Amino acid sequence: MHSEDGVIHLIRLADRPGTSGHSVSVRVLGRSRPGILTGHDLLDCEIVIVAEESLNASFAVTLFPEDLEDWEETLAGLEARRFGTWLDSGRTPSMRFKSQESGGLLVSVHDGPSTGVTVTLPLSVLPPTWAAEQRDLLTRVREVYPREVAETSPGTYEWRRNHHS
């Protein structure tokens, strides 16, 4: 579940080896502000897009705990072969997923808040276990970075009882 540099992947979609070389991933780099109540549960991440040797792009993104829940819902829709969007709040780059008749997936990343760039990448030959693999990655991120802060009332935060500082 870890990449070669110790970074945990939340999303890792790639054509089967020996095909196009296209991949899209969301790499979790760590907590945004560890030890600070208002930022401890936020995760610094990057969306990485690779299209063979012609394109290698990354977009910085900070995920809220709710974003992980939204990804779980988006993934459920994708498993049912429905169109999905994730991170569409306008505060970060957004991702769109469209199932293809061939069984592949068309993934678009739109960096509206910063560059305005949209990159669309076809993933035409996903392994049959791709959805289960994404669920495993999500579970792993939640294990490594559990929610440790509770909002007890609007704007008031405290450590959850099981937090170990």
C-alpha positions as CSV (number, residue, x, y, z in Angstrom):
1,M,0.0,0.0,0.0
2,H,3.0,2.3,0.4
3,S,4.8,3.6,-2.6
4,E,8.6,3.4,-2.9
5,D,9.1,6.8,-1.2
6,G,6.9,5.9,1.9
7,V,3.9,8.0,0.7
8,I,0.5,6.4,1.1
9,H,-1.8,6.4,-1.9
10,L,-5.5,7.2,-1.5
11,I,-6.2,6.7,-5.2
12,R,-4.0,4.7,-7.6
13,L,-5.6,4.1,-11.0
14,A,-3.4,2.8,-13.9
15,D,-3.7,0.9,-17.1
16,R,-2.4,-2.6,-16.9
17,P,1.3,-2.9,-17.3
18,G,2.5,-3.0,-20.9
19,T,-0.4,-0.8,-22.1
20,S,-0.6,3.0,-22.4
21,G,1.4,3.9,-19.3
22,H,-1.4,6.2,-18.2
23,S,-2.0,6.7,-14.4
24,V,-3.8,9.0,-12.0
25,S,-3.1,8.9,-8.3
26,V,-3.7,10.9,-5.1
27,R,-0.8,10.6,-2.8
28,V,-1.1,11.4,0.9
29,L,2.0,13.3,2.0
30,G,1.1,13.7,5.7
31,R,-1.0,15.7,8.1
32,S,-1.4,19.4,7.2
33,R,-0.7,20.8,10.7
34,P,0.0,17.9,13.1
35,G,-0.7,18.7,16.7
36,I,-2.7,21.9,16.0
37,L,-6.4,21.2,16.7
38,T,-7.8,23.1,13.7
39,G,-5.5,21.5,11.1
40,H,-4.5,18.2,12.6
41,D,-7.0,16.1,10.7
42,L,-6.4,17.8,7.3
43,L,-4.2,15.9,4.9
44,D,-1.6,17.4,2.5
45,C,-1.9,15.5,-0.7
46,E,-1.0,15.7,-4.4
47,I,-2.9,14.6,-7.5
48,V,-0.4,13.0,-9.9
49,I,-1.2,12.4,-13.6
50,V,1.2,10.5,-15.8
51,A,0.8,9.8,-19.6
52,E,3.8,7.9,-20.7
53,E,6.7,10.2,-21.1
54,S,4.7,13.1,-22.6
55,L,3.0,14.3,-19.4
56,N,3.8,14.2,-15.7
57,A,1.7,16.7,-13.7
58,S,0.9,17.2,-10.1
59,F,-1.6,19.4,-8.2
60,A,-1.4,20.1,-4.5
61,V,-4.5,19.6,-2.5
62,T,-5.5,19.6,1.2
63,L,-8.1,17.0,2.1
64,F,-10.7,17.4,4.9
65,P,-12.0,14.3,6.7
66,E,-15.2,14.8,4.8
67,D,-13.4,14.5,1.5
68,L,-12.5,10.9,2.4
69,E,-16.2,10.2,3.0
70,D,-17.1,11.8,-0.3
71,W,-14.5,9.7,-2.1
72,E,-16.1,6.5,-0.6
73,E,-19.5,7.6,-2.0
74,T,-18.0,8.5,-5.4
75,L,-16.2,5.1,-5.6
76,A,-19.6,3.4,-4.9
77,G,-21.1,5.2,-7.8
78,L,-18.2,4.3,-10.0
79,E,-18.5,0.7,-9.1
80,A,-22.1,1.0,-10.4
81,R,-20.7,2.5,-13.6
82,R,-22.1,5.9,-12.9
83,F,-20.4,9.3,-13.6
84,G,-18.7,10.6,-10.6
85,T,-17.2,13.9,-9.3
86,W,-14.9,14.3,-6.3
87,L,-13.5,17.5,-4.7
88,D,-15.9,19.7,-6.5
89,S,-16.2,22.4,-3.7
90,G,-14.1,24.9,-5.7
91,R,-11.4,25.1,-3.0
92,T,-9.1,22.5,-4.6
93,P,-8.6,20.9,-8.0
94,S,-11.6,18.6,-8.8
95,M,-11.7,15.2,-10.3
96,R,-14.3,13.7,-12.7
97,F,-14.7,10.0,-13.6
98,K,-16.7,8.6,-16.5
99,S,-17.0,4.9,-17.1
100,Q,-16.4,3.8,-20.7
101,E,-18.3,1.2,-22.7
102,S,-15.1,-0.7,-23.1
103,G,-14.7,-1.0,-19.3
104,G,-12.1,1.7,-19.0
105,L,-12.4,5.0,-17.2
106,L,-12.0,8.6,-18.4
107,V,-10.5,10.7,-15.6
108,S,-10.4,14.5,-15.7
109,V,-8.6,16.8,-13.2
110,H,-9.6,20.5,-13.3
111,D,-7.4,22.9,-11.4
112,G,-10.0,25.7,-11.3
113,P,-8.7,27.5,-8.1
114,S,-5.1,28.0,-9.4
115,T,-4.2,27.4,-13.1
116,G,-7.5,26.8,-14.8
117,V,-5.9,23.8,-16.5
118,T,-8.0,20.6,-17.2
119,V,-6.2,17.3,-18.0
120,T,-8.3,14.4,-19.2
121,L,-6.7,10.9,-19.3
122,P,-8.2,7.7,-20.6
123,L,-7.5,4.6,-18.6
124,S,-8.6,2.0,-21.1
125,V,-7.4,-1.3,-19.5
126,L,-8.0,-1.2,-15.7
127,P,-7.5,-4.4,-13.8
128,P,-10.8,-6.1,-12.9
129,T,-10.0,-5.6,-9.2
130,W,-9.5,-1.8,-9.5
131,A,-12.5,-0.8,-7.3
132,A,-11.6,-3.2,-4.5
133,E,-8.0,-1.9,-4.6
134,Q,-9.2,1.7,-4.2
135,R,-11.3,0.7,-1.2
136,D,-8.2,-1.0,0.4
137,L,-6.2,2.2,-0.2
138,L,-9.0,4.3,1.5
139,T,-9.0,1.9,4.4
140,R,-5.2,2.2,4.8
141,V,-5.3,6.0,4.7
142,R,-7.9,6.0,7.5
143,E,-5.8,3.6,9.6
144,V,-2.6,5.7,9.2
145,Y,-4.4,9.0,9.6
146,P,-7.4,8.5,11.9
147,R,-9.6,11.4,12.9
148,E,-8.2,12.6,16.2
149,V,-10.1,15.9,16.6
150,A,-13.7,16.5,17.4
151,E,-15.7,19.6,16.7
152,T,-17.8,19.9,19.9
153,S,-19.7,23.0,18.7
154,P,-19.3,25.3,15.7
155,G,-15.7,26.6,15.9
156,T,-14.8,24.7,19.1
157,Y,-12.5,21.7,18.8
158,E,-11.0,19.2,21.2
159,W,-8.9,16.1,21.0
160,R,-10.8,12.8,20.8
161,R,-10.4,10.6,23.9
162,N,-8.2,8.1,22.1
163,H,-5.6,10.8,20.9
164,H,-2.1,10.1,22.0
165,S,0.1,13.3,21.8
